[in-house]
């Protein structure tokens, strides 16, 4: 997977925040972080609040993988 900003290599990373583990992609060159909320917000910001209320992170992991493939 390549970074959209600098075309550098991206790696999967787990981040612990407020007691929860989030799965993200991190660029090794510029440090850009991408997760399912960022991808959803970039596609349609109005869907973020709805998605947080209705869907779990696991459902979006597949969307992240398909977007990054």
Backbone as XML, in Angstrom:
<?xml version="1.0"?>
<chain id="A" units="angstrom">
  <residue number="1" name="UNK">
    <atom name="N" x="0.840" y="-1.172" z="0.000"/>
    <atom name="CA" x="0.000" y="0.000" z="0.000"/>
    <atom name="C" x="0.887" y="1.238" z="0.000"/>
  </residue>
  <residue number="2" name="UNK">
    <atom name="N" x="0.468" y="2.260" z="-0.726"/>
    <atom name="CA" x="1.235" y="3.508" z="-0.831"/>
    <atom name="C" x="0.448" y="4.672" z="-0.218"/>
  </residue>
  <residue number="3" name="UNK">
    <atom name="N" x="1.157" y="5.586" z="0.380"/>
    <atom name="CA" x="0.583" y="6.788" z="0.981"/>
    <atom name="C" x="0.033" y="7.705" z="-0.109"/>
  </residue>
  <residue number="4" name="UNK">
    <atom name="N" x="-1.150" y="8.258" z="0.130"/>
    <atom name="CA" x="-1.746" y="9.191" z="-0.827"/>
    <atom name="C" x="-1.008" y="10.529" z="-0.846"/>
  </residue>
  <residue number="5" name="UNK">
    <atom name="N" x="-0.342" y="10.892" z="0.237"/>
    <atom name="CA" x="0.368" y="12.171" z="0.302"/>
    <atom name="C" x="1.729" y="12.135" z="-0.383"/>
  </residue>
  <residue number="6" name="UNK">
    <atom name="N" x="2.559" y="11.139" z="0.000"/>
    <atom name="CA" x="3.946" y="11.152" z="-0.467"/>
    <atom name="C" x="4.342" y="9.902" z="-1.251"/>
  </residue>
  <residue number="7" name="UNK">
    <atom name="N" x="3.403" y="8.951" z="-1.409"/>
    <atom name="CA" x="3.635" y="7.686" z="-2.104"/>
    <atom name="C" x="4.619" y="6.776" z="-1.371"/>
  </residue>
  <residue number="8" name="UNK">
    <atom name="N" x="4.852" y="7.057" z="-0.097"/>
    <atom name="CA" x="5.713" y="6.208" z="0.716"/>
    <atom name="C" x="4.984" y="4.945" z="1.145"/>
  </residue>
  <residue number="9" name="UNK">
    <atom name="N" x="5.719" y="3.980" z="1.706"/>
    <atom name="CA" x="5.103" y="2.728" z="2.148"/>
    <atom name="C" x="4.254" y="2.926" z="3.414"/>
  </residue>
  <residue number="10" name="UNK">
    <atom name="N" x="3.144" y="2.204" z="3.482"/>
    <atom name="CA" x="2.253" y="2.264" z="4.640"/>
    <atom name="C" x="2.314" y="0.933" z="5.379"/>
  </residue>
  <residue number="11" name="UNK">
    <atom name="N" x="2.199" y="0.995" z="6.709"/>
    <atom name="CA" x="2.169" y="-0.203" z="7.529"/>
    <atom name="C" x="0.940" y="-0.155" z="8.433"/>
  </residue>
  <residue number="12" name="UNK">
    <atom name="N" x="0.441" y="-1.323" z="8.775"/>
    <atom name="CA" x="-0.679" y="-1.431" z="9.696"/>
    <atom name="C" x="-0.177" y="-1.151" z="11.105"/>
  </residue>
  <residue number="13" name="UNK">
    <atom name="N" x="-0.960" y="-0.397" z="11.864"/>
    <atom name="CA" x="-0.560" y="-0.054" z="13.222"/>
    <atom name="C" x="-1.773" y="-0.076" z="14.132"/>
  </residue>
  <residue number="14" name="UNK">
    <atom name="N" x="-1.577" y="-0.571" z="15.351"/>
    <atom name="CA" x="-2.634" y="-0.539" z="16.354"/>
    <atom name="C" x="-2.332" y="0.587" z="17.327"/>
  </residue>
  <residue number="15" name="UNK">
    <atom name="N" x="-3.349" y="1.402" z="17.593"/>
    <atom name="CA" x="-3.193" y="2.551" z="18.483"/>
    <atom name="C" x="-4.146" y="2.396" z="19.658"/>
  </residue>
  <residue number="16" name="UNK">
    <atom name="N" x="-3.640" y="2.533" z="20.868"/>
    <atom name="CA" x="-4.460" y="2.478" z="22.066"/>
    <atom name="C" x="-4.858" y="3.899" z="22.431"/>
  </residue>
  <residue number="17" name="UNK">
    <atom name="N" x="-6.178" y="4.155" z="22.474"/>
    <atom name="CA" x="-6.670" y="5.495" z="22.796"/>
    <atom name="C" x="-7.880" y="5.338" z="23.712"/>
  </residue>
  <residue number="18" name="UNK">
    <atom name="N" x="-7.815" y="5.912" z="24.884"/>
    <atom name="CA" x="-8.883" y="5.869" z="25.884"/>
    <atom name="C" x="-9.378" y="4.451" z="26.124"/>
  </residue>
  <residue number="19" name="UNK">
    <atom name="N" x="-8.447" y="3.520" z="26.238"/>
    <atom name="CA" x="-8.792" y="2.153" z="26.556"/>
    <atom name="C" x="-9.283" y="1.304" z="25.395"/>
  </residue>
  <residue number="20" name="UNK">
    <atom name="N" x="-9.303" y="1.860" z="24.196"/>
    <atom name="CA" x="-9.747" y="1.112" z="23.012"/>
    <atom name="C" x="-8.603" y="0.993" z="22.032"/>
  </residue>
  <residue number="21" name="UNK">
    <atom name="N" x="-8.584" y="-0.094" z="21.296"/>
    <atom name="CA" x="-7.560" y="-0.309" z="20.279"/>
    <atom name="C" x="-8.149" y="0.037" z="18.917"/>
  </residue>
  <residue number="22" name="UNK">
    <atom name="N" x="-7.454" y="0.891" z="18.182"/>
    <atom name="CA" x="-7.872" y="1.281" z="16.839"/>
    <atom name="C" x="-6.826" y="0.796" z="15.850"/>
  </residue>
  <residue number="23" name="UNK">
    <atom name="N" x="-7.293" y="0.290" z="14.728"/>
    <atom name="CA" x="-6.392" y="-0.172" z="13.675"/>
    <atom name="C" x="-6.269" y="0.929" z="12.635"/>
  </residue>
  <residue number="24" name="UNK">
    <atom name="N" x="-5.042" y="1.292" z="12.320"/>
    <atom name="CA" x="-4.782" y="2.392" z="11.397"/>
    <atom name="C" x="-3.686" y="1.984" z="10.417"/>
  </residue>
  <residue number="25" name="UNK">
    <atom name="N" x="-3.542" y="2.766" z="9.369"/>
    <atom name="CA" x="-2.422" y="2.655" z="8.441"/>
    <atom name="C" x="-1.543" y="3.869" z="8.666"/>
  </residue>
  <residue number="26" name="UNK">
    <atom name="N" x="-0.216" y="3.658" z="8.769"/>
    <atom name="CA" x="0.714" y="4.756" z="8.998"/>
    <atom name="C" x="1.778" y="4.749" z="7.915"/>
  </residue>
  <residue number="27" name="UNK">
    <atom name="N" x="2.055" y="5.932" z="7.359"/>
    <atom name="CA" x="3.096" y="6.076" z="6.353"/>
    <atom name="C" x="4.451" y="6.128" z="7.049"/>
  </residue>
  <residue number="28" name="UNK">
    <atom name="N" x="5.379" y="5.326" z="6.548"/>
    <atom name="CA" x="6.722" y="5.306" z="7.137"/>
    <atom name="C" x="7.537" y="6.540" z="6.762"/>
  </residue>
  <residue number="29" name="UNK">
    <atom name="N" x="7.149" y="7.234" z="5.715"/>
    <atom name="CA" x="7.906" y="8.405" z="5.266"/>
    <atom name="C" x="7.410" y="9.708" z="5.907"/>
  </residue>
  <residue number="30" name="UNK">
    <atom name="N" x="6.099" y="9.992" z="5.787"/>
    <atom name="CA" x="5.590" y="11.287" z="6.261"/>
    <atom name="C" x="4.791" y="11.191" z="7.562"/>
  </residue>
  <residue number="31" name="UNK">
    <atom name="N" x="4.454" y="9.964" z="7.995"/>
    <atom name="CA" x="3.740" y="9.787" z="9.248"/>
    <atom name="C" x="2.234" y="9.937" z="9.152"/>
  </residue>
  <residue number="32" name="UNK">
    <atom name="N" x="1.686" y="10.084" z="7.945"/>
    <atom name="CA" x="0.241" y="10.213" z="7.765"/>
    <atom name="C" x="-0.457" y="8.989" z="8.337"/>
  </residue>
  <residue number="33" name="UNK">
    <atom name="N" x="-1.552" y="9.208" z="9.078"/>
    <atom name="CA" x="-2.342" y="8.126" z="9.649"/>
    <atom name="C" x="-3.706" y="8.082" z="8.977"/>
  </residue>
  <residue number="34" name="UNK">
    <atom name="N" x="-4.172" y="6.880" z="8.650"/>
    <atom name="CA" x="-5.483" y="6.708" z="8.032"/>
    <atom name="C" x="-6.207" y="5.598" z="8.769"/>
  </residue>
  <residue number="35" name="UNK">
    <atom name="N" x="-7.457" y="5.863" z="9.153"/>
    <atom name="CA" x="-8.303" y="4.831" z="9.735"/>
    <atom name="C" x="-9.665" y="4.892" z="9.060"/>
  </residue>
  <residue number="36" name="UNK">
    <atom name="N" x="-10.600" y="4.080" z="9.519"/>
    <atom name="CA" x="-11.891" y="4.000" z="8.840"/>
    <atom name="C" x="-12.687" y="5.291" z="8.954"/>
  </residue>
  <residue number="37" name="UNK">
    <atom name="N" x="-12.541" y="6.026" z="10.048"/>
    <atom name="CA" x="-13.271" y="7.285" z="10.191"/>
    <atom name="C" x="-12.719" y="8.334" z="9.227"/>
  </residue>
  <residue number="38" name="UNK">
    <atom name="N" x="-11.411" y="8.391" z="9.085"/>
    <atom name="CA" x="-10.795" y="9.342" z="8.153"/>
    <atom name="C" x="-11.238" y="9.047" z="6.728"/>
  </residue>
  <residue number="39" name="UNK">
    <atom name="N" x="-11.214" y="7.776" z="6.337"/>
    <atom name="CA" x="-11.641" y="7.418" z="4.984"/>
    <atom name="C" x="-13.105" y="7.751" z="4.750"/>
  </residue>
  <residue number="40" name="UNK">
    <atom name="N" x="-13.946" y="7.469" z="5.739"/>
    <atom name="CA" x="-15.366" y="7.781" z="5.608"/>
    <atom name="C" x="-15.579" y="9.285" z="5.526"/>
  </residue>
  <residue number="41" name="UNK">
    <atom name="N" x="-14.876" y="10.043" z="6.356"/>
    <atom name="CA" x="-15.009" y="11.496" z="6.353"/>
    <atom name="C" x="-14.564" y="12.097" z="5.028"/>
  </residue>
  <residue number="42" name="UNK">
    <atom name="N" x="-13.517" y="11.541" z="4.425"/>
    <atom name="CA" x="-13.060" y="12.037" z="3.132"/>
    <atom name="C" x="-14.074" y="11.751" z="2.029"/>
  </residue>
  <residue number="43" name="UNK">
    <atom name="N" x="-14.782" y="10.627" z="2.142"/>
    <atom name="CA" x="-15.742" y="10.281" z="1.105"/>
    <atom name="C" x="-17.046" y="11.055" z="1.268"/>
  </residue>
  <residue number="44" name="UNK">
    <atom name="N" x="-17.549" y="11.192" z="2.504"/>
    <atom name="CA" x="-18.794" y="11.929" z="2.749"/>
    <atom name="C" x="-18.873" y="12.288" z="4.231"/>
  </residue>
  <residue number="45" name="UNK">
    <atom name="N" x="-18.477" y="13.504" z="4.595"/>
    <atom name="CA" x="-18.421" y="13.899" z="6.005"/>
    <atom name="C" x="-19.747" y="13.755" z="6.749"/>
  </residue>
  <residue number="46" name="UNK">
    <atom name="N" x="-20.864" y="13.854" z="6.062"/>
    <atom name="CA" x="-22.161" y="13.759" z="6.737"/>
    <atom name="C" x="-22.442" y="12.351" z="7.248"/>
  </residue>
  <residue number="47" name="UNK">
    <atom name="N" x="-21.721" y="11.355" z="6.755"/>
    <atom name="CA" x="-21.961" y="9.977" z="7.167"/>
    <atom name="C" x="-21.229" y="9.582" z="8.443"/>
  </residue>
  <residue number="48" name="UNK">
    <atom name="N" x="-20.270" y="10.381" z="8.884"/>
    <atom name="CA" x="-19.432" y="9.986" z="10.016"/>
    <atom name="C" x="-20.243" y="9.775" z="11.290"/>
  </residue>
  <residue number="49" name="UNK">
    <atom name="N" x="-21.071" y="10.724" z="11.673"/>
    <atom name="CA" x="-21.842" y="10.576" z="12.907"/>
    <atom name="C" x="-22.799" y="9.392" z="12.805"/>
  </residue>
  <residue number="50" name="UNK">
    <atom name="N" x="-23.445" y="9.248" z="11.662"/>
    <atom name="CA" x="-24.356" y="8.118" z="11.459"/>
    <atom name="C" x="-23.610" y="6.786" z="11.565"/>
  </residue>
  <residue number="51" name="UNK">
    <atom name="N" x="-22.452" y="6.725" z="10.961"/>
    <atom name="CA" x="-21.668" y="5.488" z="10.990"/>
    <atom name="C" x="-21.212" y="5.155" z="12.394"/>
  </residue>
  <residue number="52" name="UNK">
    <atom name="N" x="-20.820" y="6.144" z="13.149"/>
    <atom name="CA" x="-20.376" y="5.894" z="14.518"/>
    <atom name="C" x="-21.508" y="5.361" z="15.384"/>
  </residue>
  <residue number="53" name="UNK">
    <atom name="N" x="-22.717" y="5.760" z="15.069"/>
    <atom name="CA" x="-23.865" y="5.308" z="15.841"/>
    <atom name="C" x="-24.363" y="3.934" z="15.405"/>
  </residue>
  <residue number="54" name="UNK">
    <atom name="N" x="-24.207" y="3.591" z="14.138"/>
    <atom name="CA" x="-24.830" y="2.387" z="13.603"/>
    <atom name="C" x="-23.891" y="1.234" z="13.316"/>
  </residue>
  <residue number="55" name="UNK">
    <atom name="N" x="-22.627" y="1.494" z="13.051"/>
    <atom name="CA" x="-21.729" y="0.436" z="12.618"/>
    <atom name="C" x="-20.543" y="0.327" z="13.553"/>
  </residue>
  <residue number="56" name="UNK">
    <atom name="N" x="-19.980" y="-0.858" z="13.600"/>
    <atom name="CA" x="-18.803" y="-1.069" z="14.430"/>
    <atom name="C" x="-17.541" y="-0.918" z="13.600"/>
  </residue>
  <residue number="57" name="UNK">
    <atom name="N" x="-16.434" y="-0.763" z="14.256"/>
    <atom name="CA" x="-15.150" y="-0.607" z="13.572"/>
    <atom name="C" x="-14.841" y="-1.806" z="12.691"/>
  </residue>
  <residue number="58" name="UNK">
    <atom name="N" x="-15.206" y="-3.000" z="13.137"/>
    <atom name="CA" x="-14.904" y="-4.198" z="12.365"/>
    <atom name="C" x="-15.533" y="-4.155" z="10.978"/>
  </residue>
  <residue number="59" name="UNK">
    <atom name="N" x="-16.745" y="-3.598" z="10.876"/>
    <atom name="CA" x="-17.427" y="-3.524" z="9.588"/>
    <atom name="C" x="-16.673" y="-2.615" z="8.628"/>
  </residue>
  <residue number="60" name="UNK">
    <atom name="N" x="-16.005" y="-1.617" z="9.168"/>
    <atom name="CA" x="-15.279" y="-0.689" z="8.317"/>
    <atom name="C" x="-13.868" y="-1.167" z="7.989"/>
  </residue>
  <residue number="61" name="UNK">
    <atom name="N" x="-13.360" y="-2.128" z="8.733"/>
    <atom name="CA" x="-12.019" y="-2.626" z="8.429"/>
    <atom name="C" x="-11.965" y="-3.185" z="7.012"/>
  </residue>
  <residue number="62" name="UNK">
    <atom name="N" x="-13.023" y="-3.864" z="6.597"/>
    <atom name="CA" x="-13.073" y="-4.396" z="5.234"/>
    <atom name="C" x="-13.079" y="-3.253" z="4.212"/>
  </residue>
  <residue number="63" name="UNK">
    <atom name="N" x="-13.792" y="-2.159" z="4.518"/>
    <atom name="CA" x="-13.805" y="-1.010" z="3.618"/>
    <atom name="C" x="-12.412" y="-0.391" z="3.517"/>
  </residue>
  <residue number="64" name="UNK">
    <atom name="N" x="-11.703" y="-0.315" z="4.647"/>
    <atom name="CA" x="-10.349" y="0.232" z="4.640"/>
    <atom name="C" x="-9.444" y="-0.634" z="3.778"/>
  </residue>
  <residue number="65" name="UNK">
    <atom name="N" x="-9.536" y="-1.965" z="3.964"/>
    <atom name="CA" x="-8.708" y="-2.870" z="3.178"/>
    <atom name="C" x="-8.994" y="-2.741" z="1.687"/>
  </residue>
  <residue number="66" name="UNK">
    <atom name="N" x="-10.282" y="-2.650" z="1.317"/>
    <atom name="CA" x="-10.616" y="-2.558" z="-0.105"/>
    <atom name="C" x="-10.189" y="-1.204" z="-0.683"/>
  </residue>
  <residue number="67" name="UNK">
    <atom name="N" x="-10.253" y="-0.143" z="0.124"/>
    <atom name="CA" x="-9.837" y="1.179" z="-0.346"/>
    <atom name="C" x="-8.318" y="1.232" z="-0.568"/>
  </residue>
  <residue number="68" name="UNK">
    <atom name="N" x="-7.593" y="0.536" z="0.295"/>
    <atom name="CA" x="-6.144" y="0.604" z="0.274"/>
    <atom name="C" x="-5.518" y="-0.413" z="-0.683"/>
  </residue>
  <residue number="69" name="UNK">
    <atom name="N" x="-6.303" y="-1.310" z="-1.187"/>
    <atom name="CA" x="-5.760" y="-2.357" z="-2.067"/>
    <atom name="C" x="-5.407" y="-1.823" z="-3.451"/>
  </residue>
</chain>
